[in-house]
């Protein structure tokens, strides 16, 4: 697969939340497993984990189809809502992922606009965003702000609009194939972080222009200190 070339320097950077900035994928999986079980949908972790990050109603339908369960009308929305509520209950002490807070603080220091674009609902994102310990309240575009969540590009396009940049001038940083697909659909450069449940190879297959094992290495790249694992490296320095 030929990966797209990244622009020399983004005018803004958008970030996924779960699995990219905060170590919450495991809690997401647990929440979905519990709610799925209540609906007679019995899937294993290996099947479910790579689906985290996609639109919740779509995830519910995929799980039901995989196990031969027929959902009642609106059942997908009920499962999505209950899984979100369960996640909010379980997500009491989220931990930032390696390099997350440092990367965001650095972008603020150098004046690079950024935003969090997550499919999560507002009540699900509060604890995760708070765990980053940021000096300011960040702009967050969440699932309640758009009609279609990832892999649709709506969240990303709204984020770019809020930052007043053209989508093609922005980068979207995420840990799942759904993030990469949404970035490509939005016309953004897709940057894969293999800190969730998706490998760097799968991120590239989904459209990542470059991948990193964590945000610390991504920050090194922004500072011109490391070459990415995929795609075409450029002499870029945001400092």
Residue, then its C-alpha position, 0 to 999 in steps of 0.5 A: x500500500x502506498x501511504x500519502x505524503x504528510x504536509x511539511x507542517x500542519x496548521x492544526x492537529x486534532x486528537x482522538x481521546x480513548x487509546x490515544x491520549x488516555x489509557x481507557x480502551x480496556x475499560x471501554x472493552x469491559x463496558x461493552x462486554x457487560x452490556x452486550x452480555x445483558x442483551x445476549x450478545x456474547x463476544x470475546x475481547x479479541x473480537x471487540x477490542x479492534x472495534x473500539x472507537x467506531x460509532x457506537x450504534x454501528x458497533x452494537x449492530x456488528x456485535x449482534x450480527x456476529x452472534x446471530x442476535x436480532x436487535x429490536x428497533x432502536x436496540x443499537x442506540x440503547x446498547x450504545x447509551x448503556x455502554x456509555x453509561x457503564x463506561x462513565x461508571x467504571x472510568x473513575x481513575x483514567x491514566x494519560x498515555x505516554x507523552x500525551x500531556x507533554x505533547x499537548x503542552x508543547x503545542x500550546x507553548x509553540x502556538x499550534x492549535x489543537x482540539x480533541x475530537x472523540x466519539x464519546x459523549x460529554x459525560x464519558x469524556x470528562x474524567x479522561x480529559x481531566x486526567x490530562x492535567x492540562x493548564x487550560x480547558x481544551x476544546x472538545x468535539x464529542x459525539x453529541x456535536x455531530x450526527x455521525x461518529x467515526x468512521x464518518x468524517x463529521x467530528x473531524x470536519x467540525x473540529x477543523x471548522x472550530x479551529x478555522x483551518x482547512x481539513x487538508x491542512x490538519x493532521x488527525x492523530x488516533x489509535x484505531x483504524x476508525x480514526x484513520x478512515x475518518x481522517x482520510x474521509x475528511x481529507x486530513x493527514x492520518x497519524x497512527x499511534x499504536x497505543x490502543x488495540x490496533x497494530x501499526x501495520x493495520x493503521x497503515x492499511x487503514x490510511x495512516x501516513x505515518x505511525x508511532x508507538x506512542x505520543x512521546x515518539x510523535x512529539x520527537x518527530x514534531x521536534x525533528x528528532x525521529x523518523x516515523x515508522x511508515x509513510x514519507x518522513x519530512x524535515x519538520x520541526x514545530x518548536 
